[in-house]
Amino acid sequence: MARRAPVDFNAPFQSARPETHEQWQARMGREVLAVLRSGLYLEFRFLDQALGALDPVPDERCGVLATDGVHLYYQPSALLRLYRQNPKYLSRLYLHTIFHCVFRHLWMQGSRDPALWHLACDIAVENVIDGLGRKSVARPLTYVRRRAYEALTAGGHVAAAAPAYRWLRGLTPGVQKQLEREFYADDHRLWPKPGQPEQPMPQAQAAWQKIGRRMEAELELHAKEAGAEGGSLAEAVKAANRSRSSYRDFLRRFCVLREEPRLDPDTFDLNFYTYGLSVYGNMPLIEPLETRESKKIEEIALVIDTSYSTSGALVRSFLSETYALLKQRESFFRRMNLHIIQADNKVQRDHPVATEEELIELMDHFELAGGGGTDFRPAFDYVTRLCEEKKFQNLRGLLYFTDGMGTYPARRPPYDAAFLFLGDKFDDAGVPPWAMKVVLDEDEFAPAAPAAPSPAALDEDEDLYRDLNNS
């Protein structure tokens, strides 16, 4: 692909009818975006599909660049002015907007605070661009940026948007505002809003997911093309491509349809009922059904990895959320067959649960048991034996909450199996192809409100605040 020539604003344009100044700006803006796209393609060949996925549309209401996942909106006057003054900045801004779509930040906000989520997404994208090590999109790495990146990657975490969001929640509002000014880039006004009834082009998310998976494969084949410091991009793309799901939504996969004794008002027709009473006195023509079909969870095995490598805090958070879901009647039948199993390199404990009362009793006196190595095979063998002994009549699946650092079974069991990962530090490379692997959203298991910062943390925030002001 040949590099496009720079845009000549003084070149005459032959047209059958004269164009207005606004039309000329819109046309020249598309030319500028084409030149930027051509230059970025020559620098980053693995972005070929991503760079051409957004359709340019002029829009004077947005900032310089904005996107909804389908179109690339640009403000013609601001775009042309910046192209004359600093075309290198525009190339970086274009790449910034594209990476938002590749990482699918537009569709991952959920119940998070919108302002903090948008800032977290900007920090995550800027960290990736700064790590590419390419002169075409480079900018000075300030002390504030370097310190923010170090805080995010401490402990080996990937500097993705979700960890950045959790880090931002612990900062003071003043520091958050300063970081927002430091990392602001494109306009997020057109991002899809959670709960919005009509999302623009709902297939856009699936299209970007496909683009992201292709990028991951090409980065693995051509690792050197991403630059000497391109590892952050490969890790970010890999993290974005993992299947992330709400725990509540994932449990619905294991539901069964069954009748239960409960009134079904949806099938009750009040017209026939009152008509019968008016004609025959006290004889309704139809009465409400005393049973209804419900799709809920009936039998399931939940295995908790209690090995040394698993974080005890994450296990307890996971159990707390599980306990809250199990108590809700819309999730489980009144009589259920649930086994909560603790295992490391062997099965430590098995807690059978049949009623809500047994569940409450178990969680009130629950204690973690284990602390050894990690081997998933004993738990699978134990659950298979329970099926053979008819302890499970219709087991829907086995859910294994773990960090992934263990030995997996070689053969597929006679029931569905899923490995659930929570947090950012886990190893899913060894998960067998017959098993589902799902990364649960850690914010779903976090407390509703962040804890008050400690005095030491407040002092550190004040230091950062002064550094931001001085910079």
C-alpha positions as CSV (number, residue, x, y, z in Angstrom):
1,M,0.0,0.0,0.0
2,A,1.6,3.3,-1.1
3,R,1.7,6.2,1.3
4,R,-0.8,8.9,0.4
5,A,0.6,12.3,-0.4
6,P,0.0,15.1,2.2
7,V,-3.2,17.1,1.7
8,D,-2.8,20.2,-0.4
9,F,-5.4,22.7,0.8
10,N,-4.7,25.1,-2.2
11,A,-5.3,22.5,-4.9
12,P,-8.3,23.3,-7.2
13,F,-11.2,21.0,-7.1
14,Q,-13.2,20.3,-10.3
15,S,-16.9,19.9,-9.7
16,A,-20.1,20.3,-11.7
17,R,-21.5,22.5,-9.0
18,P,-19.7,24.9,-6.6
19,E,-19.3,23.6,-3.0
20,T,-19.8,25.6,0.1
21,H,-17.1,26.3,2.6
22,E,-18.6,23.7,5.0
23,Q,-18.6,21.1,2.2
24,W,-15.0,21.9,1.3
25,Q,-14.0,21.4,5.0
26,A,-15.8,18.1,5.2
27,R,-14.1,16.9,2.0
28,M,-10.7,18.0,3.1
29,G,-11.3,16.4,6.5
30,R,-11.9,13.0,4.9
31,E,-8.7,13.5,2.9
32,V,-6.8,14.2,6.1
33,L,-8.2,11.1,7.7
34,A,-7.2,9.0,4.7
35,V,-3.6,10.3,4.9
36,L,-3.5,9.5,8.6
37,R,-4.9,6.1,8.0
38,S,-2.3,5.4,5.3
39,G,0.6,6.4,7.5
40,L,-0.6,4.3,10.4
41,Y,-1.1,1.3,8.2
42,L,2.5,1.5,7.1
43,E,3.7,1.6,10.7
44,F,1.3,-1.0,12.1
45,R,0.4,-3.7,9.5
46,F,-1.6,-5.6,12.1
47,L,-4.1,-2.8,12.3
48,D,-5.2,-3.1,8.7
49,Q,-8.8,-4.2,9.4
50,A,-9.2,-1.9,12.4
51,L,-8.1,1.3,10.6
52,G,-10.7,0.8,7.9
53,A,-13.6,-0.3,10.1
54,L,-14.9,3.1,10.9
55,D,-16.7,5.2,8.4
56,P,-15.8,9.0,8.5
57,V,-18.7,11.3,9.2
58,P,-18.4,15.1,9.7
59,D,-20.0,16.4,12.9
60,E,-19.4,19.9,14.3
61,R,-20.9,19.0,17.6
62,C,-18.2,16.5,18.7
63,G,-14.5,17.2,19.6
64,V,-11.8,16.6,17.1
65,L,-12.6,12.8,16.9
66,A,-15.3,10.7,18.3
67,T,-16.8,7.2,17.6
68,D,-19.8,5.1,18.4
69,G,-18.2,1.9,17.2
70,V,-19.5,2.2,13.7
71,H,-18.6,5.7,12.5
72,L,-15.6,8.0,13.0
73,Y,-17.0,11.4,13.7
74,Y,-14.7,14.4,13.1
75,Q,-15.0,18.2,13.5
76,P,-13.8,19.5,10.1
77,S,-12.5,22.9,11.2
78,A,-10.6,21.6,14.3
79,L,-9.3,18.6,12.3
80,L,-7.8,20.8,9.5
81,R,-6.4,23.3,12.0
82,L,-4.6,20.5,13.9
83,Y,-3.4,18.9,10.7
84,R,-1.6,22.2,9.8
85,Q,-0.2,22.7,13.3
86,N,0.6,19.1,14.6
87,P,-0.1,16.2,12.2
88,K,1.9,13.8,14.6
89,Y,-0.7,14.5,17.3
90,L,-3.5,13.7,15.0
91,S,-2.0,10.3,14.1
92,R,-1.8,9.5,17.8
93,L,-5.4,10.7,18.3
94,Y,-6.6,8.5,15.4
95,L,-4.8,5.5,16.9
96,H,-6.2,6.3,20.4
97,T,-9.8,6.2,19.1
98,I,-9.2,2.9,17.2
99,F,-7.7,1.2,20.3
100,H,-10.9,2.1,22.2
101,C,-12.8,0.0,19.8
102,V,-10.3,-2.8,19.6
103,F,-10.3,-3.1,23.4
104,R,-14.2,-2.7,23.3
105,H,-14.2,-0.1,26.0
106,L,-17.4,1.4,24.5
107,W,-19.5,-1.6,25.6
108,M,-17.9,-2.5,29.0
109,Q,-19.0,0.3,31.3
110,G,-21.8,-1.6,33.0
111,S,-22.7,0.0,36.3
112,R,-19.4,1.8,36.7
113,D,-19.2,5.6,37.2
114,P,-19.1,7.0,33.7
115,A,-16.5,9.8,34.3
116,L,-14.1,7.4,36.0
117,W,-14.6,4.7,33.4
118,H,-13.9,7.1,30.6
119,L,-10.7,8.2,32.3
120,A,-9.7,4.6,33.0
121,C,-10.1,3.8,29.3
122,D,-8.0,6.8,28.3
123,I,-5.2,5.8,30.7
124,A,-5.2,2.2,29.4
125,V,-5.0,3.2,25.8
126,E,-2.4,5.9,26.3
127,N,-0.3,3.3,28.2
128,V,-0.4,1.0,25.2
129,I,0.5,3.7,22.7
130,D,3.4,5.0,24.9
131,G,4.7,1.4,25.1
132,L,4.8,1.0,21.3
133,G,8.1,2.8,21.0
134,R,7.3,4.3,17.6
135,K,8.4,7.9,16.7
136,S,5.3,8.4,14.5
137,V,3.0,8.4,17.6
138,A,5.5,9.2,20.4
139,R,5.1,12.0,22.9
140,P,7.1,13.1,26.0
141,L,6.5,10.7,28.9
142,T,5.8,13.0,31.8
143,Y,6.5,12.1,35.4
144,V,2.8,11.9,36.0
145,R,2.2,9.4,33.2
146,R,5.2,7.2,34.3
147,R,4.0,7.2,37.9
148,A,0.4,6.3,36.9
149,Y,1.7,3.4,34.7
150,E,3.9,2.1,37.5
151,A,1.0,2.1,39.9
152,L,-1.2,0.2,37.4
153,T,1.3,-2.5,36.5
154,A,2.5,-3.1,40.1
155,G,2.2,-6.8,41.0
156,G,2.3,-7.9,37.3
157,H,-1.2,-6.7,36.4
158,V,-2.1,-5.7,32.8
159,A,-2.8,-2.0,32.6
160,A,-6.3,-2.5,31.3
161,A,-9.3,-0.3,31.8
162,A,-10.9,-2.3,34.7
163,P,-7.7,-2.3,36.9
164,A,-7.3,1.4,36.1
165,Y,-10.9,2.1,37.2
166,R,-10.3,0.3,40.5
167,W,-7.1,2.3,41.1
168,L,-8.9,5.6,40.3
169,R,-11.6,4.9,42.8
170,G,-9.1,5.0,45.6
171,L,-7.7,8.5,44.6
172,T,-9.0,11.8,45.8
173,P,-11.3,13.9,43.5
174,G,-8.6,16.5,43.0
175,V,-6.1,13.9,41.7
176,Q,-8.8,12.3,39.5
177,K,-9.4,15.7,37.8
178,Q,-5.8,16.3,37.2
179,L,-5.3,12.9,35.7
180,E,-8.4,13.5,33.5
181,R,-6.7,16.7,32.1
182,E,-3.4,14.8,31.6
183,F,-4.9,11.8,29.7
184,Y,-7.8,13.4,27.8
185,A,-7.8,12.7,24.1
186,D,-10.9,11.9,22.0
187,D,-14.6,12.7,22.6
188,H,-16.5,9.9,24.4
189,R,-19.9,11.6,24.1
190,L,-21.2,9.1,21.5
191,W,-20.3,5.9,23.4
192,P,-23.3,3.6,23.9
193,K,-24.8,4.2,27.3
194,P,-25.7,1.2,29.6
195,G,-29.4,0.4,29.5
196,Q,-30.0,2.5,26.4
197,P,-32.9,0.8,24.6
198,E,-31.6,1.4,21.0
199,Q,-27.9,0.8,20.6
200,P,-26.5,2.0,17.3
201,M,-25.6,-1.0,15.2
202,P,-25.6,-3.8,17.9
203,Q,-23.4,-6.0,15.6
204,A,-20.5,-3.5,16.0
205,Q,-19.3,-5.1,19.2
206,A,-19.2,-8.5,17.6
207,A,-17.3,-7.1,14.6
208,W,-14.7,-5.5,16.8
209,Q,-14.3,-8.7,18.7
210,K,-13.5,-10.5,15.5
211,I,-11.0,-7.8,14.6
212,G,-9.4,-8.1,18.0
213,R,-9.0,-11.8,17.7
214,R,-7.3,-11.4,14.3
215,M,-5.0,-8.8,15.8
216,E,-4.0,-11.2,18.6
217,A,-3.1,-13.9,16.1
218,E,-1.1,-11.5,13.9
219,L,0.7,-10.1,16.9
220,E,1.8,-13.5,17.9
221,L,3.0,-14.3,14.3
222,H,4.7,-10.9,13.8
223,A,5.7,-9.9,17.3
224,K,8.7,-7.8,16.1
225,E,6.4,-5.6,14.0
226,A,4.7,-4.2,17.1
227,G,7.9,-2.6,18.2
228,A,10.6,-3.4,20.7
229,E,8.2,-2.5,23.5
230,G,5.0,-3.9,21.9
231,G,4.4,-6.5,24.6
232,S,1.9,-4.2,26.3
233,L,-0.3,-4.1,23.2
234,A,-0.2,-7.9,22.8
235,E,-1.2,-8.3,26.5
236,A,-3.9,-5.7,26.2
237,V,-5.4,-7.3,23.1
238,K,-5.3,-10.8,24.7
239,A,-7.0,-9.5,27.8
240,A,-9.7,-7.8,25.8
241,N,-10.4,-11.0,23.8
242,R,-11.0,-13.1,26.9
243,S,-14.7,-14.0,27.4
244,R,-15.9,-11.7,30.2
245,S,-19.3,-12.3,31.7
246,S,-21.5,-11.3,34.6
247,Y,-21.6,-14.1,37.1
248,R,-25.4,-13.9,37.2
249,D,-25.7,-14.1,33.4
250,F,-23.2,-17.0,33.2
251,L,-25.3,-19.1,35.8
252,R,-28.2,-18.9,33.4
253,R,-26.4,-21.3,31.1
254,F,-27.0,-24.1,33.6
255,C,-30.8,-23.5,34.1
256,V,-33.4,-26.2,33.4
257,L,-37.1,-25.7,32.5
258,R,-39.4,-27.3,35.1
259,E,-42.9,-26.9,36.6
260,E,-43.1,-25.6,40.2
261,P,-46.1,-25.0,42.5
262,R,-46.7,-21.4,42.0
263,L,-49.5,-19.2,40.6
264,D,-48.9,-18.1,37.0
265,P,-50.7,-14.7,36.6
266,D,-49.3,-14.5,33.0
267,T,-51.7,-17.2,31.8
268,F,-54.7,-15.9,33.7
269,D,-57.3,-14.1,31.7
270,L,-59.4,-11.8,34.0
271,N,-62.1,-11.3,31.3
272,F,-63.2,-15.0,31.3
273,Y,-63.0,-15.0,35.1
274,T,-65.3,-12.0,35.6
275,Y,-67.6,-13.1,32.7
276,G,-68.3,-16.5,34.4
277,L,-69.0,-14.8,37.7
278,S,-71.5,-12.4,36.0
279,V,-73.4,-15.2,34.1
280,Y,-73.3,-18.1,36.5
281,G,-73.1,-16.3,39.8
282,N,-70.1,-17.9,41.7
283,M,-68.7,-20.0,38.8
284,P,-65.7,-18.5,37.0
285,L,-64.9,-19.9,33.5
286,I,-61.2,-20.0,34.2
287,E,-59.0,-19.9,37.3
288,P,-55.4,-19.1,37.6
289,L,-53.0,-22.0,37.2
290,E,-51.4,-23.3,40.4
291,T,-48.2,-24.3,38.7
292,R,-45.9,-22.5,36.3
293,E,-42.9,-23.3,34.2
294,S,-39.7,-21.8,35.5
295,K,-36.2,-21.9,34.1
296,K,-33.9,-22.1,37.1
297,I,-30.8,-23.9,38.4
298,E,-31.6,-27.3,39.9
299,E,-28.3,-29.3,40.2
300,I,-24.8,-27.9,40.0
301,A,-21.3,-28.5,41.5
302,L,-19.3,-25.5,42.6
303,V,-15.6,-26.2,43.2
304,I,-13.5,-23.6,45.0
305,D,-9.7,-23.7,44.5
306,T,-8.2,-23.3,48.0
307,S,-4.6,-23.9,47.0
308,Y,-1.7,-21.7,48.1
309,S,-1.6,-19.7,44.8
310,T,-5.2,-18.6,45.0
311,S,-6.0,-15.3,46.7
312,G,-8.0,-15.8,49.9
313,A,-9.6,-12.4,49.5
314,L,-10.9,-13.2,46.0
315,V,-12.2,-16.5,47.2
316,R,-14.2,-14.9,50.0
317,S,-15.5,-12.2,47.6
318,F,-16.6,-14.9,45.1
319,L,-18.3,-16.9,47.9
320,S,-20.1,-13.8,49.2
321,E,-21.5,-13.1,45.7
322,T,-22.4,-16.8,45.2
323,Y,-24.2,-16.7,48.6
324,A,-26.2,-13.6,47.5
325,L,-27.2,-15.3,44.2
326,L,-28.1,-18.6,45.8
327,K,-30.5,-16.9,48.2
328,Q,-32.5,-15.4,45.4
329,R,-35.5,-17.5,44.6
330,E,-35.5,-16.4,40.9
331,S,-32.2,-18.2,40.5
332,F,-32.8,-21.6,42.1
333,F,-35.7,-23.9,42.8
334,R,-37.0,-24.2,46.4
335,R,-35.4,-27.7,46.5
336,M,-31.9,-27.8,44.9
337,N,-29.0,-30.1,44.7
338,L,-25.9,-28.0,45.2
339,H,-22.4,-29.3,46.2
340,I,-19.9,-26.6,47.3
341,I,-16.5,-28.4,47.2
342,Q,-13.2,-27.1,48.5
343,A,-10.2,-28.6,46.8
344,D,-6.4,-28.0,46.2
345,N,-4.5,-31.1,45.2
346,K,-7.2,-33.2,46.8
347,V,-10.9,-32.8,47.8
348,Q,-10.8,-31.1,51.2
349,R,-14.5,-30.7,52.0
350,D,-17.9,-31.2,50.3
351,H,-20.9,-29.2,51.5
352,P,-24.2,-30.5,50.1
353,V,-27.0,-27.9,50.1
354,A,-30.6,-28.7,49.4
355,T,-32.6,-25.8,50.9
356,E,-32.1,-22.1,51.6
357,E,-31.8,-22.8,55.3
358,E,-28.9,-25.2,54.8
359,L,-27.2,-22.6,52.7
360,I,-27.6,-19.9,55.3
361,E,-26.2,-22.3,58.0
362,L,-23.2,-23.2,55.8
363,M,-22.3,-19.6,55.0
364,D,-22.6,-18.5,58.6
365,H,-20.0,-21.1,59.6
366,F,-17.9,-21.4,56.4
367,E,-14.2,-21.9,56.8
368,L,-11.6,-22.3,54.0
369,A,-9.7,-25.6,54.0
370,G,-6.6,-26.3,51.9
371,G,-3.4,-24.4,51.1
372,G,-1.5,-27.1,49.2
373,G,-0.7,-27.4,45.5
374,T,-3.2,-27.2,42.7
375,D,-4.6,-30.3,40.9
376,F,-8.0,-30.2,39.2
377,R,-8.3,-33.9,38.6
378,P,-9.3,-35.1,42.1
379,A,-12.3,-32.7,42.1
380,F,-13.5,-33.9,38.7
381,D,-13.0,-37.6,39.7
382,Y,-15.0,-36.9,42.9
383,V,-17.9,-35.2,41.0
384,T,-18.0,-38.0,38.5
385,R,-18.2,-40.5,41.3
386,L,-21.2,-38.6,42.8
387,C,-22.9,-38.9,39.4
388,E,-22.3,-42.7,39.3
389,E,-23.7,-43.0,42.8
390,K,-26.8,-41.1,41.8
391,K,-26.1,-38.2,44.2
392,F,-26.6,-36.1,41.1
393,Q,-29.6,-37.1,38.9
394,N,-29.2,-34.4,36.2
395,L,-26.0,-32.5,36.8
396,R,-26.0,-29.4,34.6
397,G,-22.3,-28.6,35.1
398,L,-19.2,-28.1,37.2
399,L,-18.0,-24.6,37.9
400,Y,-14.4,-24.4,39.0
401,F,-13.3,-21.1,40.5
402,T,-9.5,-20.9,40.3
403,D,-6.4,-18.9,39.2
404,G,-5.7,-21.6,36.6
405,M,-2.2,-22.6,37.9
406,G,-2.7,-26.4,38.1
407,T,-3.0,-29.7,36.4
408,Y,-6.1,-30.2,34.2
409,P,-7.9,-33.5,33.4
410,A,-6.9,-35.1,30.1
411,R,-10.4,-36.4,29.3
412,R,-13.7,-34.6,29.0
413,P,-16.2,-35.5,31.8
414,P,-19.8,-36.5,31.0
415,Y,-21.1,-33.1,32.1
416,D,-20.3,-29.5,31.2
417,A,-17.3,-27.9,32.9
418,A,-16.3,-24.2,33.2
419,F,-13.2,-22.6,34.8
420,L,-14.0,-19.2,36.3
421,F,-11.3,-16.7,36.7
422,L,-11.6,-13.5,38.8
423,G,-9.1,-10.7,38.8
424,D,-6.2,-9.9,36.5
425,K,-3.5,-12.4,37.5
426,F,-4.3,-15.9,36.3
427,D,-3.1,-18.5,33.8
428,D,-5.6,-19.8,31.3
429,A,-3.1,-21.2,28.8
430,G,-3.6,-24.8,29.9
431,V,-7.4,-24.9,29.9
432,P,-8.5,-27.9,27.8
433,P,-10.6,-27.1,24.6
434,W,-13.6,-29.0,26.0
435,A,-14.0,-26.7,29.0
436,M,-15.4,-23.2,29.1
437,K,-13.2,-20.5,30.4
438,V,-14.7,-17.2,31.6
439,V,-13.2,-14.2,33.2
440,L,-15.6,-12.7,35.6
441,D,-15.9,-9.0,36.1
442,E,-14.0,-8.2,39.3
443,D,-16.0,-5.1,39.9
444,E,-19.1,-7.3,40.3
445,F,-17.5,-8.7,43.4
446,A,-16.1,-5.5,44.8
447,P,-17.7,-3.6,47.6
448,A,-20.4,-1.1,46.7
449,A,-18.3,1.8,47.9
450,P,-14.6,2.1,48.2
451,A,-13.0,2.2,51.6
452,A,-11.8,5.4,53.0
453,P,-8.2,6.1,52.0
454,S,-5.6,5.6,54.8
455,P,-3.6,8.6,56.0
456,A,-0.6,7.3,54.1
457,A,-2.6,7.0,50.9
458,L,-3.9,10.5,51.4
459,D,-0.3,11.8,51.8
460,E,0.7,10.0,48.7
461,D,-2.2,11.5,46.8
462,E,-1.2,15.0,48.0
463,D,2.3,14.4,46.7
464,L,0.9,13.3,43.3
465,Y,-1.4,16.4,43.3
466,R,1.6,18.7,43.8
467,D,3.5,16.9,41.1
468,L,0.6,17.3,38.7
469,N,0.4,21.0,39.4
470,N,4.1,21.5,39.0
471,S,4.1,19.6,35.7
